[in-house]
Amino acid sequence: MLFKDLCLSQPVLQAVENAGYHEASPVQAEAIPAVLSGKDLLVGAKTGTGKTAAFALPVLDQLLNTSSQVQPDKKVIKALVLVPTRELAQQVNNSFKKYAKGTGLRSAVAYGGVGIGPQIDQLKQGVDLLVATPGRLLDLCKKKAANLREIEFLIFDEADRMLDMGFRDEIKAVISKLPKREQKARQVMLFSATLNDRIFKFSKNLLLKPQVIEVDQRGSSADNVDQIIYNCDPARKYEITSYLIKNRGWAQVMVFSQTKQGADKLQQYLSEQGLETDVIHADRTQKQREDALSQFKSQKLKVLVATDVAARGIDIAELPAVINLEMPFKAEDYIHRIGRTGRAGSQGVAISLLIEEENYLLEAIEALIDERLPQQWLTGFEPDLSREIEIKRSNTKSAQKRRAKKRAFAKR
């Protein structure tokens, strides 16, 4: 479906055209009319499907009807977007700025890790829309810098990650600062890469008779990403990672590590191998993270090593490959990781380096995506079959049987 067929106003359509977009993605084609109709929404869509524009465009369209004639210093926050990470906050705000160019609408972004003063000054100038992480938003409310009494649109982006990161209490605190819906009407939208029982339960107290839009099958992995699992020994993971990056002809690659310490060690190793590499994780300063991401986006870096939390929401155009140094502890994170590549119709590859001790993590991933991922050996890096496997409670045969039985009952 074309954007011009979605009943968007001319200024918004012009912004879309200026951005080079003409045809709406499936999630945009379903969500935009629903938002324009005033319905609450619960949307499940993988990363790279255009879900930011799915809420940004119709919200801007409706704000234009009420806010475009308001003087800048008289503007009040009418739309609030809550996001889990600083990187995603920046990305969403940049999208709003791009689509709102020339409309008179103003947006601001607020997140921790940087001084709060400039963010307060920005809000004092008057904004129509605020993109914020929950913790920093509460800080702004305490300082009476953010007034949430006039919110008409409330959007939760990557709600599943917010729950993973333990933001439930902060979200409740934010909601308590909004007027009750019977006192002031507002439209609420919840976007998540995955829809599961936890998300449905979380949404019950937030949404009123929502329209549920699930573009992809629940728990599905990216269709246009080749998923490869290499069995290997733990001591050779760094060596294999370097070999793949040097020999597969990828312009760039993102590598995921389970831990911040592991990410730092891999970054040092790859740099010593002559590969331009940087790292992002929660212990890096905001400036370090922004610089690393900026250099990667401008292709001055070949490799970006990241943890799951830091990488969530990062959008790199046409990233050809990702490597999982280890399997993620949470199966949903696998979907988010491989969703960094194969975006917007392009083809990508996701390679996971699997040791015997991590088989239980792969089992959980396969159960989530309802797909078997064939395992193979990489020539020259075959695993040592005589290696003594470290036995933990999670990878014993009895534990495997319990998990298999639990999955079997869940499917009935």
C-alpha positions, 0 to 999 in steps of 0.5 A: 500500500502506498503512503498516499492511500493512508489518509495522512495530511499533505505536510506529513506525506510531503515529509515521507516523500522527502525521506524517500519513502513511497510504499508502506511496510505491512506494519505501517499499512495496518497501524497508521489507519488504526492510530488515525481512528483513535484506537489503542494499539498493541503491536507486535513487529520485529525490528527493521519493519518500520514500526517507528514510522507506524506510530510517528507519522499518524501521531504527527498528523494528529498533532498538526491539527491541534498544535501547529498554530501554538506559539513555541514558548506556549507549547505543552507536551501532547505526545510522550514516547517511552523507550528503554535505552538512550540509543533508541531514544535518539533514534526515535527522536531523529525520526520525529524530527525528520518527519516533522521538518517544516511543520512547526512541530517540535520534539525533544529527547531525554535520557540519563548518562548526560547532564540534565540541564540542557534537557530542562532548557529544551523543555522550557522552550516548549515542545509538542512531543517528548521521547524519553527513558523512564528514569530520566523522565521521572527526574525531570518530573521531580524538578517540575521540568516536564508537565505530563498533564496534557498528554494525548498520545502515550507510546511504549516502544520496545515494551518487551525490552523495558520489562526485561530491564526492570522498568515496570516500577518506573513505568507505573510511576510515570503513569501516576503522573498522567491524569486518569483517562476518564478525566482526560482522554488519551490514546495509548500504543504499545509496540513490542518486537515480541508478543507473549503472555507477559506483554499481554498481561502488562498491557491490560492496565494500559490499553482500552479495547486495543486493536492487536496487530501482529505482523509476524508470527509470534516469536518468528525470526527474520525471514531474510536472514541466513542463520548459521550455527557453528559448533566450536571450542570456547578457547577458539571463539575469538580466533573464529570471529576474526577469521570470519570477519577477515574472510567473508567479505563483509563491509561491516559486522556487529558482534554480540557478547553476553557480558561487558567484560567479554565485549571489552576483551573481544574488542581488544583482541580484534583491534590487535588483529588489525580490525577497526573495532569499537565497543558499546555497553552500559559502562561506556560513557554516553559520549563514547557510545555515541562516538562509536555508533557514529563512526560505525554508521559512517563506516569508519569502523568495520566491527562494532562489539555490543551487549544486548542492552546497548545494541537494542534499537540501533538501526544500521542501514544494510548491515550485512552480518551479525555474529553471536559470540555466545548464545543469549540467555534470553531467547527473545534477545536472539530475535533482536540480535539477528534483526540488526541485519536483513533490514528493510528487505535486504539480505543478511547473515547471522552466525552463532558460535555454539559450544556444547555447554550452550545447547540448552540456550539454543533449545530455547531459541528453537522452541521460541521460533519453532524452527530447528537451526542445523549445526555445522563445523567450520573447516579448520576450526572443528571442535575437539570431541575429546574436550571435557564438557562442563556439566551444569544443572541447566545442561544435564540430560534430566534438565533437557528432558524437563524442558522438552516435556514442558514445551510439549505440554505448552503446545497442546 
